[in-house]
Amino acid sequence: MKKISTLFTFLLLSKMLFAQSDMVTMSKATLQDKIKGGWAGQTIGVTFGGPLEFKFNGTIINEYTPVPWYDGYLKKTMLNNPGLYDDLYMDLTFVEVFEKEGFDAPISSHSKAYANAGYALWHANQAARYNILHGIEAPASGHWKNNPHADCIDYQIECDYAGLMSPGMPNTASAISDKIGHIMNYGDGYYGGVFLGACYTLAFVNNDIPGILNEALKTIPAESNYHKCIADVIKWHKQFPDDWKRTWYALQDKWSQDIGCPDGVFAPFDIDATLNSAYVVLGLLYGNGDFTQTMEITTRCGQDADCNPSSAGGILGTVLGYDNIPEYWKMGLKEAEDIDFKYTSTSLNKVYEIGMKHALENIKRNGGKVEGENVKIKLQNPKTVPMEQSFEGIYPVDKQFVYKDLSDEYTFEMEGTGFVVKGETAKWASESKYVFNVELSIDGNLTEKIELPTSFRERRHEIAWKYDLPKGKHTIKLKLLNPSKDMVCRLTEVLVYNDAPTDNTNQVIYRFGQKKIPTLKP
């Protein structure tokens, strides 16, 4: 009881201090410990959740499902499964640009570094990479009309660096995210990075998890779905403080219908930033500052079950500091801290050092001071970033199953305001230099000449799409100009969008080829 009273007094005094002054003094040792905690927490979280990534979609991961954790597991995973650490090496791509070119490095430097990196990408990241390699620069590369994955989780899992280099300065982190986050995302997808980045900044100067989340949410426009969803989690936590699963079911009921990501439409798969951010918030709230509970709950929410505990672990690790992360979770971490993350020249030990350097520079650039063994941080009241909305007035109403190789032409009809043609031109790890050339015609008019690389790293995530057609019936034709005997351009599905949802979702008609097969009424 005495410990609880002491903690309450500390939190109350902390809030009073921040209310009275816009400056906070912190020792360099504490700052370094929190930066280390943020990077280590991410690494622990993504390693822990890795085996369950998208293995449980639209369902809770039951308690009896084991998740491995033992001494040596971190090093083993980093060496044998380096692709798991996209949460880290994507961050480090931007950190390395800042380190080489300074804080005023142009957005083109970040775009080029990321687009030309050796790692494979998916969703908003891959769509933006294709755009950049084909002359569509940021921020257009992340805009939803150019990127069907604009609301996906991508920048949310890459924003950590912006918060960790901006202690106590959420608006500074938002300014960084405004440039880099729009390379690959827009709207709610971009907000995921802004919000979690703000959480990191506030985790340096506030130990109260609900307080951090409420303050960070001020960076997001209240009218956005992202804000409404996160506000719901905070509200439901107050209503059901001891039952995280009740909040999870409420989220599933209200916020699990993804309309943007082509892989999540008419499917239980959900990589949308809004829902996955909500799982991060759920884990932080119900974890109550306990690292183990936070890891367990965030992971067992399912969907992106490695990225979400990585975000939660990074934020909580910043609150606690490296030294206060339980030793159980740091088993084997020391022997892994000198391993460079694949595709980078940076290890954890290096980013601890670089992160401290960048944080000190950012503190000085934003009105703070470095005095001997202490720093004075000029605190910022969170400001709301501009309102953005992806896929406004766009609703999925139909799915046509195709599953055929495009060898000459393929024509389909649709009724609505938009479509996405899904397909494949590249096999995993393919480094082929062959590029298919396809003409897209809509209602008899040549609309776009499309290059479809067969290199997996350079592939186009979807074959074709268009969201702003006049409402009505349309005829879409894809014509392959250069068939190959060795390579395959495969069409898999067509998603159809309209300006309003169907009256009864049970009446959506699925087509196999061009043959309509109505679903059965319940």
TAWOWO-V956325 format. One record per run of one state. SS is the DSSP state (H for helix, E for strand, L for the rest). FROM is the first residue (numbers start at 1). TO is the last residue. Records with the same first field share a line. If there is no record, write none. Layout:
SS = FROM-TO ; FROM-TO
This chain:
L = 1-1 ; 21-22 ; 53-72 ; 81-81 ; 102-106 ; 116-122 ; 134-139 ; 143-151 ; 153-153 ; 158-159 ; 165-169 ; 185-187 ; 204-208 ; 220-224 ; 240-243 ; 256-271 ; 288-290 ; 301-306 ; 321-321 ; 325-326 ; 331-333 ; 337-347 ; 366-368 ; 372-373 ; 379-394 ; 406-408 ; 417-417 ; 425-434 ; 443-444 ; 454-463 ; 467-471 ; 481-489 ; 499-504 ; 508-509 ; 513-514 ; 518-522
H = 2-20 ; 28-52 ; 73-80 ; 82-101 ; 107-115 ; 123-133 ; 140-142 ; 154-157 ; 160-164 ; 170-184 ; 188-203 ; 209-219 ; 225-239 ; 244-255 ; 273-287 ; 291-300 ; 307-320 ; 322-324 ; 327-330 ; 334-336 ; 348-365 ; 505-507
E = 23-27 ; 152-152 ; 272-272 ; 369-371 ; 374-378 ; 395-405 ; 409-416 ; 418-424 ; 435-442 ; 445-453 ; 464-466 ; 472-480 ; 490-498 ; 510-512 ; 515-517
